[in-house]
Amino acid sequence: MQKFVFFLVAMLLVASVGYMLMKPPNDGTDGPEVFVPSDTTSVHPFKFDTNKFGKSESPPSEPAVATPEISETGPWPAAEVPDLNHHFGRMQLHSKGGHHEFVIRNRGEAPLELVAGKATCQCTEFSVRKSKLEPGEETVVDINWKAETKTPAFSHGGPVYTNDPKMPKIDFIIEGVIDASIDLFPESIWDIGNVYRDKPATMTATIGSKIHSEFELKSLSAETDKVTLNAVPMTPEELGKQGFLIGYNIEVSVSPEIPGGEFRDSITIHPSTEEHPLVIPLKARKFGAIRYLPTAGTLFSPESMLLKWGSFSTQQGRSGKILMLVDQEGMTGPLEIVSVESNPTFLTARLEPVGELSGTTQRYHLIIELPPGKPRVKFTIENPATMKIKTNHPDGEVIDLQMLFSTN
């Protein structure tokens, strides 16, 4: 029995010594000890610092340059800066940019050391003309900026580091507005929308400047005589609403005498501030004697005259119906197709009357078909299939379709 007790005590002693040898030493630093396994066979301790909220703290970011050393005992310099910000007002986009000079003086009792830091963006660069100022001396901080991006709130610059204990970092800021010489709205396509037989379609575009206080329209014209243009100077209230210094409302009118279907033109505007004129595409669509409506099972937009078929097998083919409301006043017989121009050429079109004549209006189904067994094709919004269908209607309206589909 005594041998057994002695053996048990010896084993406990060996276990205690082994535990003490394996336990990681406490180095006395703050922060909890956390044990994270680095693999499945061993465990290693590491430490991290936490703030009072339990979140880990990153060390403060260091400047991108070597900063001047600040004396602990003095005497010290004293930096004096009359201005930290400069507002340049408005600047034209893609102009040569700007330049400004800030002043730094040393009002202290020791030399003032200056080191330029890193600019806040690549559009800005700056430098300090003298790196050390004796008491009473001053120097200039040069800042240059580029007008490469349109922005209503340009704000960039950079720091200058010093050995002044009260002002170790001086941030200089350049602010202003960078804008286009001319603002045009709409700026891409002037879409008049729908034109009907009994009246012209109108819209008002605007052109103005937030940079120039004066400019004239040297020319304002359309390619065809179906579009009329009239420039009217904006009122003070309209200028204030747009933020323009000067501007014009351009009244646009498209004649109802344009041919049926889609209509396109080009507008040329030459402001006196620009070397070259601006050319803006214009489009409209005339709905005259024929109105179009989608039918069940057919994805068709009357506004854009766009028919979508999706993807289908070339062995099956596909067809779609578009409902047409036709004013047949002055016609002695039904509406008939005279000719079809299509891409791809194997698209076909035919008309089927729907119901009886109601007054002068007759309904038709326009049936578009792609017969089975044709070659594989793909037509996207960038390259749509097209159909121009001429009829015997006395107005000469052309049914102008675009189609999106692919066959496999």
Secondary structure, 3 states (H helix, E strand, C coil): CHHHHHHHHHHHHHHHHHHHHHCCCCCCCCCCEEEEECCCCCEEEEECCECCCCCECCCCCCCCCCCCCCCCCCCCCCEECCCCEEEEEEEECCCCCEEEEEEEEECCCCCEEEEECCCCCCCEEEEECCCEECCCCEEEEEEEECCCCCEEEEEEEEEEEECCCCCCEEEEEEEEEEECCCEEECCCCEEEEEEECCECEEEEEEEEECCCCCCCEEEEEECCCCEEEEEEECCHHHHHHHCCCEEEEEEEEECCCCCCEEEEEEEEEEECCCCCCEEEEEEEEEECCEEEEECCCCEEECCCCEEEEEEECCCCCEEEEEEEEEECCCCCCCCCEEEEEEECCCCEEEEEEEEEEECCEEEEEEEEEECCCCCCCEECCCCCEEEEEEECCCCCCEEEEEEEEEEC
